Amino acid sequence: MKALASLMKPLLNHSATRPRERPRHRVEALIALLLTMGWLSACSIGGPGQQTVTLVAIFPTAGASGAVGQSMAQAVDLAVKQSAALGNGYTLTATHVDESSVTVGPDTAQAIANAQVMGVVGPMSSVAALATLPALAQAGVVTISPTATLPGLTQSDQASAEGLTFSQSHPAGKSISFFRLAPDDNALASAAADLALASPQAHGLGSRAVFVVDDGSASGKAQSAAFQAELKAKHGAVAGTRSLALGDELSVQTTVSAIVEAQPDSVFFAGSPEAAADLRRTLTQTGAPSLATLTVGVVADDPGWGDAVGNPLYAANTVGILPAQDLSKLTGAQAFTAAYQSAYPGAAVTPEAALAYDAAMVEIHAIKGLVAAGKTPTRATVLAAVAATKETGVTGAIAFNKLGDPATPPPLAVYTCDAKGAWTYRTTIGG
């Protein structure tokens, strides 16, 4: 028991940090290990008639996404603490996997039999989702990601276009087990193109020519393609395109040099926050500090953006579209915000935290409903209950279509970052 606990500690400790490191996503074996700890889970069973049910939260705690990831992990903890006593002898707990530092090997040939793990909240990124979903889907564990946006995670035709094998994350004969709360990359990038072309009076950038950069990931390329298509359809011009490699200074500098030479009105970046930070910092340092960089995803309103870029001064002129509504615009967010601040004094309450809380509560409500009905929660019954979800959470109405995407596209929030690293909410798109 002690030996396995010692092995798991560095993998499950969500306070571990590896700054500015891209996750080495060989995650499948860790997921299998989490789900096969049946004998270890006996340590937490208090006695006859008492059983423990666990949710696994997968979010980064380090790097450019660390601040947002930690807020999301804490939101899951808050939801679990509020519902720790499920009734009928059931207790709810949470386990954390650090998305930013998982390095376990890819062997997934283990038996996946631990009924204690009933659901997963996360991951944050599409890269991590691609790595974790095969094992989770094979095990039939319901997974709700607040922020993973790659179209091919839910849509088979898009997966083919992205060069993915859809059957790996959606095994034949298995019910769909992956759901998300955010719109996909196609919708986000199209909204970004419209914002780039819109006038400043409409909170847009007023750009006619935009330089498009991606980080080479599947999600980055999907966003890049959708942005260019929408930009051209609305009579905008693509000033140039580049793919850069994370952590490769020469690649980033070469990209920035091409941008400066092209003299675009703005830059659209598609990809990870880490690569976005490299690009924004280098643009500021090498002759284009006032050139606006537009991006979509968790960069927007990220309290750690200034640190990720390296200096708050370098963070200025970043415009972000967040696949979540600003909390000040949500009528149901006051109680959540108050509870979060009480549980974590001084911690930033991010919009993504509200999404993570809602994702956790959807799974918790599914489990509680089964327990209240006198039924033993199983992965299959929890999955079926989540698939049929129709409820109102902190972030609004929550329901899923047959693919696992949100039934109603949620609104998007636009933010701008100043030279102090502070974000300001500007407007809402859609919804």
HELIX and SHEET records of a PDB file:
HELIX    1   1 LYS A    2  LEU A   12  1                                  11    
HELIX    2   2 GLU A   28  LEU A   35  1                                   8    
HELIX    3   3 GLY A   38  SER A   41  1                                   4    
HELIX    4   4 ALA A   42  SER A   44  5                                   3    
HELIX    5   5 GLY A   63  SER A   65  5                                   3    
HELIX    6   6 GLY A   66  GLN A   82  1                                  17    
HELIX    7   7 SER A  126  ALA A  139  1                                  14    
HELIX    8   8 PRO A  151  LEU A  153  5                                   3    
HELIX    9   9 SER A  156  ALA A  161  1                                   6    
HELIX   10  10 PHE A  166  SER A  169  1                                   4    
HELIX   11  11 ASP A  185  LEU A  197  1                                  13    
HELIX   12  12 PRO A  200  ALA A  202  5                                   3    
HELIX   13  13 ALA A  218  ALA A  233  1                                  16    
HELIX   14  14 GLU A  249  ALA A  262  1                                  14    
HELIX   15  15 PRO A  273  GLN A  285  1                                  13    
HELIX   16  16 TRP A  305  VAL A  309  1                                   5    
HELIX   17  17 PRO A  312  ALA A  315  5                                   4    
HELIX   18  18 LEU A  327  LYS A  329  5                                   3    
HELIX   19  19 ALA A  333  ALA A  343  1                                  11    
HELIX   20  20 PRO A  351  ALA A  372  1                                  22    
HELIX   21  21 ARG A  379  ALA A  387  1                                   9    
SHEET    1   A 6 ALA A  85  GLY A  87  0                                        
SHEET    2   A 6 TYR A  90  ASP A  98 -1                                        
SHEET    3   A 6 GLN A  51  PHE A  59  1                                        
SHEET    4   A 6 VAL A 117  VAL A 121  1                                        
SHEET    5   A 6 VAL A 142  SER A 145  1                                        
SHEET    6   A 6 PHE A 178  ARG A 180  1                                        
SHEET    1   B 7 ALA A 237  SER A 243  0                                        
SHEET    2   B 7 ALA A 209  ASP A 214  1                                        
SHEET    3   B 7 SER A 266  ALA A 270  1                                        
SHEET    4   B 7 THR A 293  VAL A 296  1                                        
SHEET    5   B 7 THR A 318  LEU A 322  1                                        
SHEET    6   B 7 LEU A 412  CYS A 417 -1                                        
SHEET    7   B 7 TRP A 423  ILE A 429 -1                                        
SHEET    1   C 2 LYS A 390  GLY A 393  0                                        
SHEET    2   C 2 GLY A 396  ALA A 399 -1                                        
END                                                                             
